[in-house]
Amino acid sequence: MMVRLVKPEQQHSVYDPCVGSGGMLILAKEYIDEHGGDGTRADLCGQEANGTVWSIAKMNMLLHGISTADLRNEDTLAEPQHVEGGELMRFDRVLSNPPFSINWGTADTDRAGQSVWAPKFRAERFRYGEVPLGSKKADLMFLQHMLAVTRDGGMIATVMPHGVLFRGNAEATIRKSLVKRGYIKAIIGLPANLFYGTGIPACLIVLDKKEAATRSGIFMIDASRGFMKDGPKNRLREMDIHRIVDVFRRGQDVPKYARMVSRDEIEKNDCNLNLPRYIDSTEPEDLQDISAHLLGGIPEPDIDALAQYWELFPGLRQRLFAPSGRPGYSELQTPSSDIRSTIFADAEFAAFTEIVHAVFARWQADNLPHLKSIAAGSKPKALIETLSEDLLRAFAGVRLIDKYDVYQQLMVYWT
């Protein structure tokens, strides 16, 4: 998802300051190759503090046919290794999942009382402030490092704990500076329990130096409710990822999911970026009608709440419900065991079903040539992208059908 958000291109250099086993860089290269790259460019750079993990990353690159990736072994915050001519190298795209809330430096001092923590390029990288030495809040220090090594016009996508959005003191100072300068393009809230080693919810922060000076707000998405259970952890489904990317690219408000928040509104909240302040994603309360429980009948407001169905099948409501004799309440006209057969026998429902089947049949006919033309050199990821994107387009205008649900069925089958 992070790669899709920043869309690296053939001519771009890509950097991960906490490269781990190299997965982010590998996915970036695969995305480039699948979207017009010729497979030869591999301007990939990364740094990893753990020597064993760094070795695994080097091997992982070779196993994926990437022999030119420039991976260095050292602490990124203390000793950035990608330096050229005495200056930090700059990159077009930065993708990273830094370790959450680790120590920022050390509070140790020498005999003269001077701090022994002396990270290289300190003033250049951490110009918007520093958290207290020795505190477990290095998140925004990683973010500032990424910003410092990003070219003008470049983009960053990084995973951060939610605390960076609202914690005070030094982090608040850094956050205000980033907001004021317009670097933050979007914040995307993710479900809890996604990452191994922690159950806390995280967020994606997308920074974009292009047009930062004229950016007047931050696009916020609360995607915390879109996931599936996968053993002890939660997992984003393909439909969840695609929905996030689509909404991000359109930048359109979606009730209870996404909205563009003006800088004025953010500054009125003292640059607190906590998503619930700006997006109310809570489900409406399930109201109970005590009179219906005690005296029977179906409340008319409950039936009215299904208006999207009655708009398509106006006659079906009359066939299913009749006035109960009490104002404001109805009753079923058919036994509950016959509701399904009554709906399926309805002419309006049958006509709608035929429309849906026709849309699906057209998609099949349009894409059958792609499947029949599979050859030795065909790219599976490019093929499924063609099929799935056309499926989303086909069902975009079909009422009562969530196109992402249909997309998910295809992607599950493909997997």
N, C-alpha and C positions, 0 to 999 in steps of 0.2 A: 504494500500500500504506500509506504513512504517513497519508494522509487517512482510509483505512478504519480504521486503528488508533485514531485519536482521535475519529472520527465527529462532525465539526462539525454544528451544528444551525442552524435558521433564526434563532434569537435570538442566536447567538454572533458575537463579533468574532474575526477571524482575522488573524494577524500573521506576517510573515516578515522577520527582521532582515537576511537576505542574499538579497534577493528575486530577484536575477539577472534573467532575462527574464520572470519573473512566473508561470511554469508552476505552481508549488505553489498559489498563490492561486487561479488559474483552476480547477484541479482541485478545490479546496475548494468553490468556488462551485457548480461542476457537481454535486458530491456533494450539497450542500445542496438544490439545485433538484430533484435526482432522488429525494430522500428527504423530500418534504413541503414544500420551499420553494416560494414562489409566484413566484420569479424577480425580485422587486423589491428584496430586501435585498442589499446589497453592502458590508457593513461590513468591508472588506479593507484592510489597511495593510501597508506594506513599506518597506524602506530598502535602498539599494544604493550602494556607494562609487564604482563606476565610472560616470562620466557617460554614456558611450555606451551601456552596457548598461541603465542606468536609462531612457534615452530609448526603447530597444527595448521595455522592460517597459511603459512608458506606451502605446506604440503597440499592443503585444500585447493589452493590456486593452481598448482601443477596438475592435480587430478581433474580440474575443470578446463585444462588446456590454456591456462593463463600463465605465461612464463615471465612477463615483464612487469608485473605488479611490484611497486616499491613499498615494501612493508618494513618498518623499523621497530626495534625492541627498546622501549624506554618509557618512563612515566611522562605522559603527554603534558600534564600541567606543569611539571618541574623542568622537563628537558624536551621541548619540541624538537623533533629530529629533521623535519622537512624544511631545511634552510638552504637558501641559494644566494651567494654573494653577500653573506652576512645579514640577509633579510628573510623573513618568513615567506615561504612559498604561498601563492594564492591559487584558489581552486574555484571552478565554476559551480560545482555541486558538493555539498557536504551532507552526509547521511550518517547518523550514529545513534546508538543506544547506550549511553554512558552508564556506569554503575550508579545506582541511586544513593544519594546522600552519604558519600564517603568523606573521609577527612580532607579538609582543605589545609594542606601543608602541615606544619608542626608549630606548636607554641614554644618550643625550646629556644633558649637564648644562650649566647656565649658568656664568658666571664665579665665582659663589659656591659652585659645586659642587652646586647643587640640580637635581633632575630637571626637565627641560622637558616631560616627558610628564604631562599633566594632564587625563585624561578626565573628562567631566562625570558627575555622580551616581556618583562612584567608590565611595564608602563604601557606598552603597545597593545598587549592582549587584554588587560584588565582595567581599561581606562574608565569604566563606569562604576567601579567600586569593588571592594573585596569583603568577603564575609570574614568573621574573626578566625584567626589562625587556630587550627586544632579542632574547629567545629565540624560536625558531620553534615555540612551543607555546601558541598563543592559543585552542586548541580549548575548554578548560574555561572560558575567559573568556567566549567566546560562550555557552556553556551557562549560566553564571551570569547573564549578561544576560537570556537567555530566561526563566530562573526568576524574576528580579526583576520582569519585566513581565507575568507570568502571574497572573491573578486567583486568589484562593482557590477551590479546586474546579476550576481549569483544568488543561489537559493540554498537554504538549509532546511532539513527536516530531521527532528530529533525527538526522542522519547524522554519525558521528564516526569517526575512525581508531581502530583497535584499541588504539593506544598509550595512549589516555586511560583504559583499563581497568586498566592495570598499571604505568604509569610512576611513578617515585618522586618524592621531594623535595616541591616545592610542590604538584604535581598530586596526590600521595598525600594531602596534607593536605586539599585541596579534596574529593577523592573520599570520604574518611572522613566529612567533614561531611555530604555529601549522603546517604551510606548511613545515618548515625546519625539523620538527620531523616526518613528514610523517603520521600524524594522520588522515588527511582528505582523505578518499577513493573516495568519489563522491560528486558532487553538482548537484542537479536536479532543474532546473527552472520550476516553476508552473505557470498556467494562473493567471491573475489578478482576483480580485473579487470572490475568492473562499470562503473566511472566513467571518463569520458574524462579524460585528463591524468594518470592514475595507475593502476597495476596492483595497488596494495596492497588487501588486504581491509578492508572497513569494517563498521561495526555501526550498528544503530539503537538509540537510547536513548529510552525512553518514560518521561517523568516525569509524575506525577499528584499534584497538591496535595490532592486529595480523599482523606481518610482516611490522609494521610501519617503522622500522629502514631501511628496504630495499626498501620501496616504492619510486618509481622514478617519479611519476606523479599523477594527479588527473583526474578521469573519469568525464567528464561533459556532462550533458544532458539538452538540451533546449526543454522542453515539454510544452512550454507556449501556443502553438497553438492547443493543443488537448483538447477540452472540448465541452460541450453543454450548452445552456442557460437553466436555471431552474428558472423561475420567475425573480426576480431582481438579482439573483446571477448566477454565472457560476458553473458548476459541472463537475468533471472528470467522464467520462463514464468507463464502465468496460474495454472496449478495450484500452482506454488511460492508465489505471492502468497496465494492463497486458503488454502492449508494453513497458512501462517504466521499469517494473520489469525484463522482458526478456532481454532488451538491457543492463540493469545494470549487470545482472548475466553473460551475454556473454562478456561484456566489449569490444565489437567490435564497430569500428567507423561506423557511419551512416551519410551520407551527410546531412548537414543542420539540424541535430538532435543531434548527439552525437559524441564525440571524446575523446581519451586519450590525455591529455595535459601534456607534460613533465615538470618536476620541473624547468629545465633550462629556458623554455619559460615563465613559471610563474614568476620566479625570474627576468627575463629581464623586466617584466612589474611591477616590484617592489611589487610582491605578490598581485596585484590587481586581484581579482577572478571574476570580472564582466563577466557574460557569453557572452555577445555580442563581447567581445574582442577575444574570442576563437572559437565561433560558429556563422557563418553567416546564420541565419535562415530566412532572408528576401526572399520574393517571387521575381522571375525575373520580370522585368518591362514588361508590356504588350505593345509591340511595335506596332505602327499603320503604315500601308502602305498607304500613302496618294494617290499614283497612283491608287491603287486598289479601294479606296473610290471614286475617281473622274472618273476613266475610266472603272471600273468593273473588274471582274476576281478575282480568289482566289490565293494569293501568294503561290508559291511552298514551301517556308520555313514553312508556317503554316501547310501544308499537311505533310511535312517531319517530323514535330514535333510529329505526331501520329505514329512514326515508330514502336512502340511496337505492334500496331494493324496490320500494314501491314506485319510484320514478320510472324504473324499467318495466316493472310488472304491476301496473296499477290495478288490474283485475284480480290479481292473486290475493291482495289484502282482503277484498270483499269475500272471496271464496274461503279464506281461512278464519276470518273473525266476523263476529256479529255483536251488536249492542247487547249488554247483559241485563239491561233494565235499570242499572244504577248509572247516573251521569258520571262520565269520566272513566268508565270501565267497559271492557269488552270480554267476550268469551269465545273459545274455539268453536268453530262450526263443524269440525271434523275430529274424529278420535285421534289422540296423540300418536297412536301407532300408524295412522294413515297420512301423517303430515308429509313424509318424504314422497310417497307415491302421488299425493295431490300436487306437490310442487313439480315433480317430473312430468306429470300429465298436463300441466298448464301450457297452453299454446304460446304465451308470451315467453315463458322460460325456455320452451323448446326452440323458439326462434333465436333467442340469445345464445343458446348452446350451439346452434348451427353457425352463428357468426364466429364464435370462438374457434370452432373446429376448422372453419374456412381460413381464418388467420393462420392457424398452425399448419394447415395443408399448403398454403402459399409459401410459408417459410421453408417447409420441407422441399417443395419443388424448386425454389430458388437456390437452395444450398446443396442439393443432390449432386450437381456437377463438381462442386468443391471436393466432395467425398470420393467421387469416382475418379478424380484426377490425382489422387494421392500417389506419389512416386517416391523413389529412394531418397531424393533430395528435399522432400517436403519437410517443413518445420511444424511440428505438432502444436507449439504454442501459438504460432501465427494462425494456424488453421482454427483452433478453438476460439481464438479472438474474433476471427471473421464470423464464425457460426453464432457465437454468443452475442456479439454486438448487433447482428442482424435480428436475432431473436428479441432483444430488448427494443429495437426500433419497431418490430412487428406488433408487439403487445403494448406499446406506449399509449395508444389511444383507446384501448379496450377497457370499458368501464367494469368495475367490480373486480378486476384482475390486477394484482400488483405485479408489474413486469419483473421485479426483482425476485419474486417467488418463482416465476417461470424460469428465469435465468438460473436460480439455485438448483432447480431440478436437473437442468442440463449439465451444470458443473459437477454435481454429485455423481451423475451417470458417467461423465467423462473421467473423473478421478477413479 
